């Protein structure tokens, strides 16, 4: 949010953050109340929701590893050997994040 100046941010796990009038952390009741506040201020609440951008999301994918294998080693090998065509940055802090011009993958 700081980087882009976003007014609101959310993630697939249901966490929602608002830029102002709160302490910088998420709260489900607060997020619900703010959504109701925003919708009630409009003559056409459906139009407010219709104007939200459409995006694509994939579900969380979990890979089972054999007993005794090292997940960190798997991530290191993937980062070193995989071809991430079009990637602008590969970040290996706490896992693997691959940045692309129009998004990212974890």
Secondary structure, DSSP 8 states (H G I E B T S, - for coil): -TTTT-SEEE-TTS-EEESSSS-SS--HHHHHHHHHHHHHTSS-HHHHHHTS--------------TT--HHHHHHHHHHH---TTEEEEE-TTS-EEEETTEEE-
